[in-house]
């Protein structure tokens, strides 16, 4: 299945280099959270900006059970001359399925270039193309300005992702920086310089209060995990995000209060 990603990167390169519209215009694309931690992408070649951030919204909500949907945004901050981007996001496919991707407004903020012989398409807007596999749990997508204008500088939204909840538990929503199609930012130069960036991954949890291990029962096993991590904060290796019910980065009295209040409950 991941071999399809090679077709995607080929289409993306063609669309940026040859100005060929591919698949979908920016906007709604039908295809049938973000909290603690971060790392710096590994890049090759010079960088035009060392620390723009790719990030999204935090969502940890026990009301989001199977059949419900939620949306997260993937945004860019502090970037200079962004001309094209590709985004690779992965998650636990037993918990979430991606159902829609909405193109953001960041690259669409360009003004269409005037018609010229060297720019035969009077359109500065990019095209979002997408490959999604809900069996393996990943999506790869990209967008490019089609030429005739420089890249965009500043902050904005790259894309919004709508997920369908299909299970119970928790998952990281990871912005991938390696593999066949790593998340990549390119500038408007002819050589398409790679822009370095920091990224913050997402996290989704729909477990009921106090249910650390996801077995629908708040009991001794859950208390054992919380007690073992009590007083620890991220990024201490003994910190357990599953026991951090208020997601404040610290396992403390507030979390213990949640577990004690639910102790003995078996959820439906």
TORPA-510844 format. One record per atom (N, C-alpha, C, CB): residue in one letter; x, y, z. Coordinates in steps of 0.05 Angstrom, whole numbers, plus 5000, padded with zeros to 4 digits. Atoms other than C-alpha are relative to their C-alpha. Glycine has a CB too. Example, Ala and Ser with C-alpha at 12.3 -4.5 7.8 and 13.67 -1.06 7.14 Angstrom:
<recs>
A501849765000 A524649105156 A501850245000 A498050015025 S498449764999 S527349795143 S498550225014 S500950094971 
</recs>
This chain:
<recs>
X501649765000 X500050005000 X501750255000 X498150005024 X498349764998 X505650485017 X501450064973 X502049975022 X498849945026 X508350404946 X498550214985 X500049754984 X501649795013 X502650864925 X501250275006 X497149995009 X498949744993 X506351424960 X502150104980 X501249985028 X498149925020 X511651414906 X498650134977 X501649764990 X501649875020 X506251584856 X499350285009 X497549844993 X500849744989 X504152154901 X502350204998 X499149975029 X497849815001 X511052464906 X500750074972 X502549885015 X499549945028 X511952404831 X498050214990 X499849754983 X502049805008 X505352774820 X500550275013 X497249915008 X499449754987 X507353294871 X502350154986 X500749965030 X497749875013 X513953424837 X499250114972 X502349804997 X501049905026 X510553474769 X498450255003 X498449784986 X501849774997 X505453964796 X501650255006 X498049955021 X498449764993 X510854424825 X501950084978 X501549945026 X497949945019 X515954374770 X498850064972 X502049784998 X501149975026 X511554324708 X497450164999 X499549734988 X502449854998 X505554724732 X497649844989 X500350274986 X502250165009 X500654154720 X498049975023 X501049724991 X502050044979 X494154164760 X499549705005 X497450154994 X500250284994 X493553494796 X497749955019 X502649895011 X502150124984 X487253174824 X498050215010 X501149865023 X501949824988 X483953714867 X501150285004 X499049885027 X499349724993 X484054464874 X499850035031 X498250204986 X500249944971 X485054744944 X497150035008 X501650255007 X502850004991 X478654654983 X499349735012 X498150084978 X500950254990 X474654055003 X501149774983 X496949985002 X499050245014 X477953394985 X498849765014 X503149995000 X501250234988 X473952764997 X501949764997 X497349934986 X498150225000 X478052155015 X498849775016 X502850085011 X501350244988 X473751485030 X501549764993 X497149974993 X500549735001 X492053195383 X502750115006 X497850115019 X497149955000 X497153595387 X500850135026 X500750194975 X499449904973 X500453695453 X503050005006 X498549845021 X497349994989 X506953525488 X502049874981 X500149875027 X497950135015 X513453375453 X500550154974 X499449724995 X499449885025 X516853595390 X502849924992 X499850315001 X497350065009 X523053485347 X500550174976 X500349704994 X499249855024 X526853815291 X500349824977 X502650165005 X499950165024 X526153545221 X502949984990 X498250104978 X497450035012 X532353265189 X499850094971 X501049715002 X500149905027 X533853635124 X502749994986 X498950295000 X497549995016 X538953655068 X500150274986 X500149774979 X499749755014 X541854275037 X499650245018 X498250024977 X500349764984 X541354995060 X497250055008 X501050254984 X502749944990 X535455255099 X499550304999 X499749895029 X500649725000 X532055915089 X498850105026 X498150064977 X501049934973 X528855905158 X500349765018 X497050104998 X499350234984 X530955465215 X497749905018 X502350075017 X502050094980 X524755445260 X497150094995 X500850105027 X502949995000 X517855505231 X498849755013 X498950034971 X501150234986 X513155045269 X497549904985 X499250085028 X502450135010 X508154545241 X498649885024 X500749784978 X501350094976 X502954405293 X497049984996 X500650195024 X502950035001 X495554255307 X498850045027 X499249744987 X501549954975 X490254295360 X500049755018 X497250084993 X500250224981 X490053875423 X497149925003 X501150095028 X502750104995 X483953425431 X500249755018 X498649944974 X500250234982 X482852955490 X497350015013 X502350005022 X502849974993 X475452855499 X498649735002 X498550194980 X501350264996 X471952255529 X497349984987 X499849935029 X502650015013 X465552445493 X500249924971 X498650285002 X499650075028 X468652285425 X500249704998 X502650144990 X500150295002 X466351565421 X499549924971 X497949885018 X500350115027 X465551115359 X497650134986 X499849705001 X502149885017 X461551445304 X500050305000 X497449915010 X499849715000 X463152165323 X502450094983 X500350115029 X497849895015 X467852615284 X501250245014 X499150074971 X498749764990 X472753165301 X501950104979 X501349965027 X498249875020 X477253635262 X502350135014 X498550204983 X497649864990 X484353865274 X501150164977 X502049805012 X498649845020 X488254405238 X503049955002 X499350305004 X497050005001 X495454355216 X500850274989 X501149764981 X499349735006 X498355045216 X503050044997 X499050195022 X497149935003 X504955375199 X500450275013 X500950004970 X499449744988 X508155945238 X502950074993 X499649995030 X497349895004 X514156385223 X501449904976 X501549945024 X498650105024 X515656115154 X500550234981 X498349784987 X499349805021 X519056515099 X500149864973 X502850125006 X499950085028 X517756415025 X499249714996 X502850044989 X501050275004 X513655775029 X498649984974 X498249915023 X501250035027 X512055554958 X498549734997 X502250014979 X501350275002 X510254814967 X500549855026 X501149844976 X499650174977 X509154335024 X498849724995 X498650135025 X501250274999 X507953595033 X499949925030 X501749794983 X500550074972 X505153315098 X499449705001 X497650175011 X500450284995 X505452595123 X499249975029 X502549834992 X501150034973 X501152445184 X499249715004 X497750195005 X500850284994 X500151765218 X498649995027 X502449825000 X501650034976 X495651515274 X499349705004 X497450175000 X500850274995 X492850875305 X497449954984 X499649945031 X502350045018 X488050615251 X497849855014 X500949854976 X502250144985 X484150195302 X498350205016 X501149795019 X501449804985 X481950845335 X498850224983 X501850135021 X500849785018 X481351355279 X500249934971 X501750255006 X499950005029 X479851395205 X499950294990 X497749824987 X500249735013 X481152015163 X497849994979 X502750094988 X502250005019 X474852195124 X500050244981 X497449995015 X500049775018 X476052885096 X502550175006 X497550185003 X497849814997 X481753375085 X499250264986 X502749904988 X500849745011 X480354125075 X502550164996 X498050145020 X497649835005 X485654545042 X499850265015 X500250064970 X499949754985 X487755135084 X500350244983 X502349995020 X499949755016 X488255855064 X502750124997 X498150205013 X497449865000 X495655985072 X501150044972 X502049835017 X499049965027 X498055855001 X498050144983 X500849734988 X502149875015 X491356104975 X500050305004 X497449885006 X500049714995 X493056795001 X501650154978 X501250065027 X498649865021 X497256934939 X498150124980 X501949804985 X501549875021 X494757394885 X500749864973 X500550304998 X499350135026 X494057054816 X501850184984 X497449944985 X498249845017 X499657274770 X498650084974 X502549844993 X501149915025 X498157654707 X500649794978 X501150284992 X499550195022 X497557244643 X502450094984 X497549984982 X497749955017 X504157194606 X500649744985 X502550105017 X499350245015 X507156714556 X501649815017 X501650084975 X498450184983 X511756454610 X498449895023 X502450155011 X501850104979 X505956364658 X497249974988 X499950205025 X502450025016 X500356104614 X497549955016 X500349774981 X502350044983 X495755934672 X499750235019 X500149735015 X500249764982 X493356584705 X498849925027 X498350224986 X501050114975 X492556244772 X502449955018 X498349744995 X497850044981 X497156284832 X499449805021 X500850265012 X500850174978 X493255794874 X501249724996 X497049985001 X498950275002 X496055104891 X497849794998 X501749955025 X501850235001 X492954424887 X500749805022 X500249864972 X499550204980 X492153944945 X499649734988 X498050055025 X500350285008 X493453224926 X500449825024 X502049934977 X500350154976 X492452654973 X500149704995 X497550075015 X500150294998 X493851924987 X499549925029 X502649864988 X500750074972 X490451635049 X499549705002 X497650155010 X500450284996 X490650925076 X499149965029 X502649844995 X501150044973 X486050795136 X500549725010 X497150075000 X499250264990 X488250075139 X502650015015 X500249794976 X497449964987 X495350275156 X500150245018 X502250024979 X500249764983 X493450945187 X502050224993 X500549915028 X498349775007 X496951495148 X498650154978 X502849914992 X500849845023 X495552055100 X502550164990 X497750195007 X497949845012 X500452395052 X498750194981 X502149814986 X501349805017 X498453035019 X502050234995 X497450115013 X498249785006 X501553644988 X498550224984 X502449914984 X501149775014 X500154324957 X502250184991 X498050165018 X498049825010 X504054804914 X498750244986 X501849854980 X500649775017 X503355504886 X500949914971 X501550265009 X499550105027 X503255394810 X501850174984 X497449974986 X498149845014 X508255924792 X499150284996 X500649884974 X500649735007 X508556654774 X499950195024 X497450014987 X500049834976 X508756904846 X502149885019 X497250025013 X498150114979 X513756834904 X498449845020 X501650225013 X501350144979 X512456404964 X498850185021 X502149825013 X501449854979 X508456615025 X501650005026 X497249875005 X498549964975 X511456885089 X497950065023 X502050234998 X501749944977 X508156885158 X498949755013 X497850184992 X501450214986 X503156445195 X497549934985 X499450085029 X502650065012 X497056065171 X499549705001 X499950094971 X501050284999 X493255415161 X500849864974 X497049995004 X499350175023 X496054875115 X497649834991 X502449835005 X502150195006 X490354385120 X498449945025 X501149744987 X501650104978 X484654145165 X499449714994 X497450165005 X500550295003 X483753395177 X497649935017 X502449845008 X502350094985 X477053095196 X500249705004 X497450074985 X499850284992 X477352425233 X497349895009 X502149975021 X502250154989 X471951915246 X501149825022 X498649834978 X499250174978 X472651565314 X498849724995 X499150125028 X500950275005 X472250815304 X500749815023 X501349894974 X499250184978 X475050545370 X500250165026 X502649874994 X499849894973 X476650685443 X502949985009 X498249855020 X497250014990 X483450875472 X501350274996 X501549794985 X498549755004 X488751385454 X502049954978 X501450095026 X498050025021 X493551525398 X501550264996 X498749924973 X498649765009 X499052005379 X499250044971 X503149965002 X500449925028 X497752375314 X502750124991 X497550204996 X497249945004 X504752405286 X500550144973 X501749755002 X498949875025 X507652895235 X502649864994 X500350315004 X497650165006 X512652435202 X502150164986 X499149764982 X497749855011 X519552705186 X502049824986 X501450165021 X498350195014 X522552075155 X498349814984 X501949855020 X501450205016 X520651495110 X499850084971 X497249975012 X500349965029 X518251485038 X499350284993 X498049814989 X500949745007 X514952155040 X499850185025 X497249994987 X500049844975 X517052585100 X498750274996 X502950045010 X501049735001 X513753245116 X502250194991 X498850085028 X497949835012 X517453755074 X498850274993 X501149864975 X500749735007 X517154505064 X502050104979 X499950195024 X498249915021 X520054815000 X499650294995 X499549844974 X500249725007 X521655524981 X499650044970 X502550165009 X500749955028 X520455864914 X502350014981 X498550264998 X497749995017 X527455824887 X499949784979 X502649975016 X500050205021 X528755444823 X501049735010 X501850094976 X498950254989 X532754934864 X498349885021 X502850065011 X501950114980 X526854844912 X501449935026 X498549764989 X498550044975 X530854934976 X498149905022 X501350275009 X501650114978 X528254525035 X500250195024 X501049715008 X500149824977 X526154955094 X499949825025 X497550185000 X500150164975 X527754665163 X497850105018 X502850025015 X502349934983 X522354665216 X500049845025 X497449964985 X500750154976 X520354455285 X497249904997 X500350175026 X502750115002 X514254025293 X499049905028 X499849774980 X501250104975 X509453855350 X497849804992 X498950235017 X502050215007 X505553205345 X497450035016 X501249735005 X502649994987 X498353105365 X499549765017 X497950034979 X500850224982 X494752665414 X497050005003 X501350035028 X502950034997 X487652405416 X499449795021 X498649944973 X500850204980 X484352045474 X497050035005 X501650045027 X502849994994 X477151865484 X499349815024 X498349924976 X500550174977 X477851445548 X498450155021 X502749915012 X501549884978 X473051555605 X501850075023 X497849805008 X498449914978 X475551905667 X501049785018 X498550215017 X498950204982 X480251475708 X500949744987 X498149935021 X499350255014 X480950915656 X502650034986 X497749934980 X497349975011 X488450915645 X500649794979 X502049995023 X499250225018 X489150235612 X497949944978 X500549765016 X501950045022 X482950275568 X498349755001 X501450014975 X501650244998 X479249675595 X497150055009 X501349805019 X502749914991 X472950075614 X499549975030 X497949854984 X500350034971 X474049915688 X502250175014 X500349715008 X498149854984 X477250405737 X500649845025 X498950295006 X499350174978 X480949975786 X502950015008 X499249724994 X497350004989 X487449765817 X502250034979 X500449745015 X498049985021 X491149705751 X500450294992 X499249834975 X499849725006 X489650425735 X501450165022 X497250124994 X498749874977 X491550655805 X502949945001 X498649915026 X497250084999 X498050275799 X501750174980 X500449714994 X498649835019 X500050655736 X500350285010 X498649994972 X499949724991 X498251325765 X501850035024 X497250095008 X498249984977 X501751195831 X502949984993 X499349785021 X497250035009 X508050975795 X501150254986 X500249774981 X499249765014 X508051625756 X499550255016 X498650024973 X500849764985 X505752085811 X502350195005 X498849915027 X498049804996 X509652725815 X501850044976 X501749935024 X498349985024 X512852625747 X498850184980 X500649724988 X500949825021 X512353125691 X501549954975 X500350305009 X498750045026 X513853105618 X502450194998 X498050064977 X499550255015 X519152955591 X501249785017 X501750054977 X498950224984 X521152505650 X499049744989 X499150035030 X500850255011 X521151795624 X497949855017 X502449824995 X502050134982 X516851585684 X497250134998 X500950005028 X502549875005 X511452075664 X498249834982 X500450284988 X501950165016 X505251715636 X497750184991 X499049765016 X502149825010 X500752135592 X497349885003 X500550064970 X502650134996 X495251615599 X498850065027 X500249704995 X501049944973 X494751795673 X499850305004 X501949885020 X500149714998 X495052545659 X497250094990 X502350144984 X502749965009 X487552655657 X499450294992 X498149925022 X500549725008 X487853415653 X502050104980 X500150185024 X498049935020 X493653405604 X501550265005 X498650024973 X498449774993 X497653925641 X503049945001 X499150125026 X497250075001 X504153545634 X501149905027 X501650224991 X499250084973 X504353345708 X498049795011 X500250245020 X501750194986 X501652725744 X499950095029 X501149704997 X500149894973 X499153035808 X497349955013 X500550294999 X502450034984 X493453125857 X497450024984 X499950205022 X502549985016 X488353335804 X499549744985 X500450234979 X500350265013 X489552685766 X499149785019 X502649924985 X500850204980 X489152275829 X497150045009 X501850035025 X502849944993 X482552625846 X498149884980 X499650295003 X501750115021 X479652415779 X499849705003 X501150074972 X500050294998 X481651695788 X498549915025 X502949895000 X501450074976 X479251665860 X497050044998 X501150165024 X502949955003 X472551965841 X498649794982 X499650274989 X501250205019 X471551435787 X500649715009 X501050044972 X499150274992 X474550845825 X497749805003 X501750015026 X502050214998 X470450215818 X497950014978 X498650035026 X502049975021 X466350465759 X500749834976 X499750304991 X499750145026 X465450015698 X498450154980 X499149705001 X501449845020 X463750435638 X498749824979 X502050204986 X501450165020 X458950205584 X501749934976 X497550144990 
</recs>
